[in-house]
Amino acid sequence: MDCGRDIDGAAEAWGLLRSGDVEGAADLVGRWQEPEDGDLTGVPAPDVCLAQAHIALVEGAYASAISCAMTALGIMGAAAGDADGELEELARSFQLIIAAAGDGTAGLAGKRLASFASPDDAKRASGTYSGLSTRLYLTRPIPPAWKADLIKHFALCAVACDTALMEMCKKHGSVFSRLRRRKKDEVEHVPVAQPLPRFEVAGDVREACWDALAGR
């Protein structure tokens, strides 16, 4: 593939995406398609994958965004030799995609607090984060250096959700005496928020390169 064309196309799609033209961006780079039967030969270049992951993220297709990013990281990891600044830059961007899509999958997209309307919501979110942490750990092609921080991050997010759940249960327990006289179909929601860990990376990300290309 023409790497120059790939990065130029991704940069153009990024510009369209930031302007709100999701369909225009998708027309340029396409949408993420799951590899069939584990065949990775049709997976596009990393820049294109990153643009596709951003499109999936904007559209709320969080599972696709995660799959795209993890697949790309695995392919990059298998091909990586010595330290490569360009790959590291791309890897940081994919890590941020996975973190954001993880929040979306847990129902906490863009939120700073783990706040839930019901204990079941908190349990589902905790299970989602724990599952992502385990999934990353078991995805061997991704180098440990590219997933260790994410594994820890998702584990901490699960703890925040579990803490919110425990606090919620305490709050519900304290009001049970007042609920006894109410009608059985009445429900009292006691939202309890916990700080949601934020995932950050140290170093340049690929989108900065795209911005520079767009402004040349």
C-alpha positions, -999 to 999 in steps of 0.1 A, spaced: 0 0 0 11 36 -5 19 48 30 19 84 19 -16 81 4 -28 63 35 -17 90 59 -30 117 36 -63 100 33 -65 95 70 -57 131 77 -83 143 53 -109 120 69 -99 133 103 -106 168 91 -140 159 78 -148 140 110 -139 170 132 -161 192 110 -190 168 116 -190 151 82 -190 115 94 -202 101 61 -176 121 41 -149 106 63 -163 71 59 -164 76 21 -127 83 22 -114 55 44 -143 32 49 -157 17 81 -141 -10 101 -149 -45 89 -141 -75 111 -115 -98 95 -131 -131 84 -118 -163 100 -89 -144 115 -75 -134 81 -57 -102 86 -45 -97 51 -73 -73 43 -67 -51 73 -58 -16 61 -27 4 71 -26 17 107 -34 53 98 -66 41 80 -75 18 109 -71 47 133 -94 69 112 -119 40 110 -117 36 148 -125 73 152 -155 70 129 -167 40 150 -162 60 182 -182 90 169 -210 67 157 -212 50 191 -200 17 176 -178 11 206 -173 -26 200 -160 -19 165 -137 8 177 -122 -15 203 -118 -44 178 -103 -21 152 -78 -6 176 -68 -39 192 -64 -56 158 -42 -28 146 -21 -28 178 -16 -66 174 -5 -63 138 18 -34 146 32 -53 176 40 -84 155 58 -62 129 76 -40 154 113 -44 157 135 -18 175 119 13 190 99 30 163 87 66 170 60 64 144 46 32 157 47 45 193 28 75 182 1 54 165 0 30 195 -7 59 219 -36 70 197 -51 35 196 -47 32 234 -68 64 238 -94 50 214 -97 18 234 -100 38 267 -128 60 253 -146 31 237 -144 12 270 -162 41 287 -188 41 260 -193 3 263 -198 7 300 -224 34 295 -201 62 308 -190 79 275 -175 113 282 -182 111 319 -158 121 347 -178 102 374 -191 67 377 -227 74 384 -255 50 380 -293 50 382 -294 14 395 -272 -13 411 -276 -34 380 -261 -6 358 -231 -4 382 -227 -42 380 -228 -42 342 -203 -14 340 -179 -31 364 -182 -63 344 -175 -45 312 -143 -29 325 -131 -62 340 -138 -80 308 -118 -55 288 -89 -57 312 -89 -95 308 -93 -93 270 -63 -71 267 -42 -93 289 -51 -123 268 -44 -106 234 -9 -118 230 1 -100 198 -2 -67 215 32 -59 232 29 -56 270 42 -20 268 12 -10 247 -14 -26 269 -1 -27 305 -14 8 314 -48 1 298 -51 -32 317 -45 -13 349 -68 15 339 -98 -7 332 -92 -26 365 -93 7 383 -125 17 365 -140 -16 376 -131 -8 412 -147 27 409 -179 10 396 -178 -15 424 -173 12 450 -203 31 435 -223 0 438 -214 -6 474 -222 30 483 -255 27 464 -264 -4 484 -256 15 516 -278 44 506 -306 21 496 -303 2 529 -306 34 549 -339 44 533 -356 10 535 -373 19 567 -389 49 550 -399 29 520 -419 3 539 -450 24 540 -449 34 504 -466 16 476 -448 -14 464 -444 -1 429 -426 31 440 -388 31 434 -364 55 450 -332 62 430 -302 71 450 -274 81 425 -240 77 440 -210 90 420 -173 79 422 -144 95 403 -138 77 371 -101 72 364 -89 91 333 -65 74 308 -37 96 296 -6 90 274 28 106 275 40 117 241 28 127 207 -3 111 192 -10 105 155 -38 130 152 -13 158 158 5 146 127 -28 146 108 -35 182 119 0 193 107 -6 176 73 -40 193 70 -24 227 76 5 224 53 
